[in-house]
């Protein structure tokens, strides 16, 4: 049973009433949408409510019921093929991974016709696999390094690996293999890679429908991994000579840090629902497949900060927002949920106060969201991934610009 504090129902309703009474325009608490209240330590922060507003055009804010989202919505790029991740260089040039195996380049807001690189055998794209995560080196301007995560064939098996690329003259080449033999399959490949504040590379992996891998400390499946930017194993990892940072994950696909306190958050797919938002602590066990929902095995496992209850989010990328009207919140992209979730955290970042959906069904499946300059948010749709219903112009890179 969950041994954490549970907020009584009347306290939840009182909290919601106080938030509604004291909100200002643009605060999601003033919306007719609601989310169950709790301490954010496994209390089932189920996002509910509707989004009835029509899709906003360029230069217009998005009206969601009684709430006006304080962002202008515009489409920057169309015609992407199942994009997965986007990073931006200091000069404004953007790089986007497409799951079939190409990195596309956006220069001055225009999609270049020639890819930066096209991956060849043993590269493999099946099911949820292919070219997934992408990260840019903090010193890209001088060393021109990018990092990618992709699926490949190892004999008859599917595996995943992390590569370092070198960009030169508008093209990229493989510079070094940093980590290989990550368990892969048609589904549950994880795939997000991010460089943390400690300049270490963090990697989410899936358990390829073999749940026991998640609890096997010697397997790289169902984990969050941590390595150096040269592929080395950091000496302060929780297990000696192992890239494993945390265990017990089913299929985590999002990573984000609060730069003020260094807290790491991850999104994770549940079995049928009960999708999760977790705060990641080195060496901790997040319970899959032994527990899900609010269960923590009597303190043996970390319960999620929030989960979707009986709904399905299918969360992928997540970003911590440091500028603009949603500063201090997490924003998560949802695939099956076809929405963005704004996750409002407690001041100390250890609890979830509210989970609010936006843009429900307006863009279809959403793979990723990232924070950009001047408080902008960049959103990648994912309707050409084999599970969505492509719309005119899909897939798109959408920009949310804070209203002046």
C-alpha positions, 0 to 999 in steps of 0.5 A, spaced: 500 500 500 502 507 498 504 509 505 505 517 503 500 522 505 494 522 501 490 529 501 483 528 503 477 529 498 475 535 502 482 538 502 482 537 494 476 541 493 478 546 498 484 547 494 481 547 487 476 552 490 482 557 492 486 556 486 480 558 482 478 564 486 485 567 486 487 566 479 488 571 474 487 571 466 491 565 463 492 561 469 489 554 468 486 554 475 481 559 472 479 554 467 473 549 467 478 544 466 480 540 472 485 535 475 485 531 481 489 534 487 494 531 491 501 531 494 504 529 487 507 523 491 503 518 487 496 521 488 493 520 481 494 527 478 489 525 473 488 531 467 481 531 465 477 536 462 476 539 455 479 543 450 473 546 445 477 552 442 479 552 435 486 551 433 489 558 433 492 562 427 499 566 427 499 572 431 493 569 435 492 566 442 489 560 443 482 560 447 481 554 451 474 554 454 474 560 459 482 560 459 486 564 453 493 561 453 498 566 453 502 564 447 501 566 439 501 559 435 504 559 428 507 553 424 514 554 422 516 548 418 511 543 415 513 536 411 517 533 416 517 525 416 515 522 423 520 527 427 522 525 434 527 530 437 529 537 435 536 541 438 538 548 436 545 551 435 547 558 438 547 561 431 539 559 431 540 553 426 536 547 428 537 540 427 531 535 427 531 527 427 526 523 423 525 516 425 526 513 418 533 515 419 535 522 417 537 529 420 534 535 417 536 542 418 532 548 419 536 554 417 533 561 418 526 558 419 526 554 412 527 546 412 533 545 407 532 540 402 538 536 403 539 532 410 545 533 414 546 525 414 542 519 412 543 513 416 545 506 413 545 499 415 545 496 420 540 502 422 533 499 423 527 502 423 521 497 425 515 499 429 517 504 434 525 504 433 529 508 428 532 514 429 530 517 435 534 522 440 538 527 439 543 532 443 547 538 441 554 538 445 555 544 450 561 546 446 558 545 439 561 551 436 568 549 437 567 541 436 561 540 432 559 534 436 552 532 436 549 525 439 544 521 437 540 514 439 538 509 434 536 502 433 540 497 429 540 490 427 545 485 431 544 479 427 537 477 427 536 482 434 534 489 434 538 493 439 540 501 440 546 505 440 548 512 442 553 515 437 557 521 437 557 525 430 561 530 427 558 536 423 563 539 417 561 543 411 553 542 412 554 534 413 555 529 419 559 523 419 559 518 425 565 520 429 565 515 435 560 509 438 559 511 445 554 505 447 551 499 444 548 493 445 542 497 449 536 492 448 531 494 443 525 491 439 519 493 435 516 497 441 519 500 447 526 502 445 526 509 450 530 513 446 531 520 449 538 523 450 539 529 454 546 532 457 545 534 464 547 540 468 553 536 470 555 535 462 553 528 463 549 524 457 543 521 460 539 516 456 532 513 457 531 505 455 525 501 454 524 493 456 522 491 449 516 487 452 521 483 457 519 486 463 524 483 467 529 487 464 527 493 468 529 490 474 535 486 472 541 491 474 546 488 469 541 489 463 541 496 460 533 495 458 528 499 462 533 504 465 535 511 465 543 511 463 548 516 465 555 516 461 560 521 459 560 525 453 566 520 451 562 514 452 566 513 459 562 511 465 562 516 471 565 514 477 560 517 481 554 513 478 550 509 483 553 502 481 561 501 480 563 501 472 555 501 470 552 506 466 545 505 470 543 511 473 536 508 475 532 502 474 525 499 474 522 503 468 518 501 462 519 505 457 521 512 459 521 517 453 522 524 456 527 528 460 528 535 463 532 538 469 530 544 473 536 548 473 535 552 479 535 545 484 538 540 479 532 535 479 531 531 474 524 529 471 522 523 466 516 521 463 514 514 462 509 510 459 504 505 463 502 498 461 495 501 458 494 507 462 497 510 469 502 513 465 507 517 469 511 523 471 517 521 476 523 525 479 529 521 478 534 520 484 540 516 482 540 509 484 533 508 485 528 503 483 521 506 480 518 499 480 516 496 473 513 491 473 513 489 480 508 495 482 505 501 478 499 506 480 501 509 487 504 503 489 511 503 492 512 496 495 512 499 502 517 504 500 521 499 496 520 503 490 519 510 488 512 512 486 510 517 481 509 524 482 503 524 478 500 519 473 494 519 468 490 514 472 485 510 467 486 515 462 492 514 457 497 520 456 502 516 452 507 521 454 514 523 450 518 529 450 518 533 456 521 540 458 522 545 464 520 552 462 524 557 465 522 563 461 515 566 459 508 565 462 509 558 464 516 559 467 517 554 473 512 548 470 514 542 466 510 541 459 509 534 456 508 532 449 502 526 449 502 521 443 495 518 444 493 523 449 494 528 443 495 534 447 500 538 451 500 537 459 502 543 463 505 540 470 505 545 475 510 544 481 510 545 488 515 551 490 520 546 492 519 541 486 518 535 489 510 535 488 505 536 483 500 541 484 496 541 478 496 537 471 492 541 466 491 539 458 492 544 453 490 543 445 487 537 446 486 534 439 488 540 435 494 537 432 494 530 433 499 526 436 505 530 439 512 527 440 516 532 443 516 539 446 522 543 447 524 550 450 527 555 446 529 563 446 525 568 449 520 563 452 518 560 446 516 553 446 517 548 440 512 542 438 513 537 434 507 533 431 508 525 430 502 523 425 506 520 420 509 515 425 504 509 423 499 510 428 497 517 427 492 520 422 496 525 417 493 532 416 495 537 411 502 539 412 504 533 417 508 533 420 509 540 423 514 544 427 509 549 431 512 555 435 508 557 441 511 565 442 509 568 449 504 574 448 508 581 449 
